[in-house]
């Protein structure tokens, strides 16, 4: 029998150094139904609206750009606000090709379209993944992964065709999906990019826990995830917006960061697809202390 998980509605606020950060959460029970998007056996949905302070303009430091405190938008990053220290790996995308990444080449998500190296562009310190009218798009994976950790990326998502989903996610090093888990800590599924989801996949039946936040993702935002033996927590601009602390649903093995623009032709008109893209300013990986 499929599992259904229920969460209650509540309102809370998180203290900020500059102002209160209001989070309105409305979680509701969903019947376990099949879906062309995720085909979950079980799902928890929680929708939040974050009233965020305006974002600072993007600028790069002149020297030592790998330091967390000197990256664009660092003042609203989880690493800065929560004191994560210096990252173990950084990519500011300052070179012609992202160093240390594996770039996807071959069949697209769920057999739709193609992932091509030509879809990956790096210019002026920005990684751009483009998707065209034929479903040709791209993705990258940062290997090897680690058992527990923190990851953060600064992302901007222009208005898109509804068939293109933009993601930051953790994927199992052993490639043993779905039992190895999957943590989509940022997945934009709406074409207007005014709402972003997270999905935590678990079990061999690909059960999922879903959260949703209302945010203008066409502006620059910092998306982060913390994975420990006790929980997975998602952060938006340094503020927690979802948490999963059921240990039985957490990934069982090492995970690595992936950046993907995936094509879901069933979410729109596959014969009339608007070229779309996602932009990434930087990504950082952190160790979790013993």
Secondary structure, DSSP 8 states (H G I E B T S, - for coil): ---------EEEEE--SSS-EEEEEEEEE------TTT--SS-EEEEEEE-----------SS-TTSGGGSTTGGGSHHHHHT--S-SEEE---SSS-TTEEE--EE-GGG-SEE-GGGEEEETTEEEEEE-TTSEE-EEEEEEEESSEEEEEEEE-----TTEEEEEEEEETT--TTTT-EEEEEEE-STT--EEEEEEEETTTTEEEEEEEE--TTS-EEEEEEE-SS-EEEEETTEEEEEE--GGGS-SS-EEEEEEEEE-GGGS-TTS---EEEEEEEEEEE----
